[in-house]
Amino acid sequence: MTALSSFLKASRKPEVYPIIGILGVALSGAVFFSARAIRAPDVAWNHKSNPHPWQEIKDGEQVKLIALNQKYDHRWERKQW
């Protein structure tokens, strides 16, 4: 029996469905937060041209993941990578 056929045989069991669901949610969350951390204002990709990117944040720009009951003018966007 090959690995693929044994995987397909094991994936037909109902006990495997919650594990697959939990792993799917965990992996998507990890990818989302990794992508968010890469775009964060405290990450410097180019130290020569912009060693301190967090100093470019103006007043009234939202850099938080979730801002409840707070009014911001606009969201912070990275100009260059």
C-alpha contacts under 8 A as a table, 3 or more apart, distances in Angstrom:
res1	aa1	res2	aa2	distance
1	M	5	S	6.41
1	M	6	S	6.57
2	T	5	S	5.42
2	T	6	S	6.32
3	A	6	S	5.19
3	A	7	F	6.08
4	L	7	F	5.06
4	L	8	L	6.17
5	S	8	L	5.09
5	S	9	K	6.07
6	S	9	K	5.01
6	S	10	A	6.11
7	F	10	A	5.12
7	F	11	S	6.02
8	L	11	S	5.07
8	L	12	R	6.63
9	K	12	R	5.67
9	K	13	K	7.68
10	A	13	K	5.82
10	A	16	V	7.58
11	S	14	P	7.76
11	S	16	V	6.04
11	S	17	Y	7.67
12	R	16	V	7.62
13	K	16	V	5.85
13	K	17	Y	7.65
14	P	17	Y	5.61
15	E	18	P	6.68
15	E	19	I	7.59
16	V	19	I	5.33
16	V	20	I	6.23
17	Y	20	I	5.15
17	Y	21	G	6.14
18	P	21	G	4.97
18	P	22	I	6.03
19	I	22	I	5.20
19	I	23	L	6.05
20	I	23	L	5.19
20	I	24	G	6.00
21	G	24	G	5.09
21	G	25	V	6.26
22	I	25	V	5.23
22	I	26	A	6.09
23	L	26	A	5.02
23	L	27	L	6.00
24	G	27	L	5.26
24	G	28	S	6.14
25	V	28	S	5.23
25	V	29	G	6.10
26	A	29	G	5.14
26	A	30	A	6.15
27	L	30	A	5.01
27	L	31	V	6.19
28	S	31	V	5.12
28	S	32	F	6.10
29	G	32	F	5.05
29	G	33	F	6.13
30	A	33	F	5.35
30	A	34	S	5.99
31	V	34	S	5.12
31	V	35	A	6.12
32	F	35	A	5.24
32	F	36	R	6.17
33	F	36	R	4.88
33	F	37	A	5.98
34	S	37	A	5.07
34	S	38	I	6.20
35	A	38	I	5.15
35	A	39	R	6.52
36	R	39	R	5.31
36	R	40	A	6.22
37	A	40	A	5.08
37	A	43	V	7.81
38	I	43	V	6.80
39	R	43	V	7.21
39	R	78	R	7.13
40	A	43	V	5.79
40	A	63	V	7.72
41	P	44	A	7.73
41	P	53	P	6.10
41	P	54	W	5.15
41	P	57	I	7.93
41	P	63	V	7.48
41	P	78	R	7.32
42	D	52	H	7.79
42	D	53	P	6.43
42	D	54	W	5.28
43	V	53	P	7.26
44	A	47	H	6.12
44	A	50	N	7.27
44	A	51	P	6.37
44	A	52	H	6.81
44	A	53	P	6.21
45	W	81	W	6.27
46	N	49	S	6.02
46	N	50	N	6.00
46	N	51	P	6.84
46	N	81	W	7.26
47	H	50	N	5.33
47	H	51	P	4.22
47	H	52	H	7.72
48	K	51	P	6.13
50	N	53	P	5.92
52	H	55	Q	5.91
52	H	56	E	7.95
53	P	56	E	5.72
53	P	57	I	7.89
54	W	57	I	5.87
57	I	61	E	6.73
57	I	76	W	7.06
58	K	61	E	5.96
60	G	72	Y	4.99
60	G	73	D	5.29
60	G	74	H	6.99
61	E	72	Y	5.78
61	E	73	D	6.05
61	E	74	H	5.33
61	E	75	R	5.23
61	E	76	W	5.41
62	Q	67	A	7.67
62	Q	72	Y	5.91
62	Q	73	D	7.76
62	Q	74	H	6.33
62	Q	75	R	4.60
62	Q	76	W	5.71
63	V	75	R	6.54
63	V	76	W	5.78
64	K	67	A	6.19
67	A	70	Q	5.88
72	Y	75	R	7.39
78	R	81	W	7.18
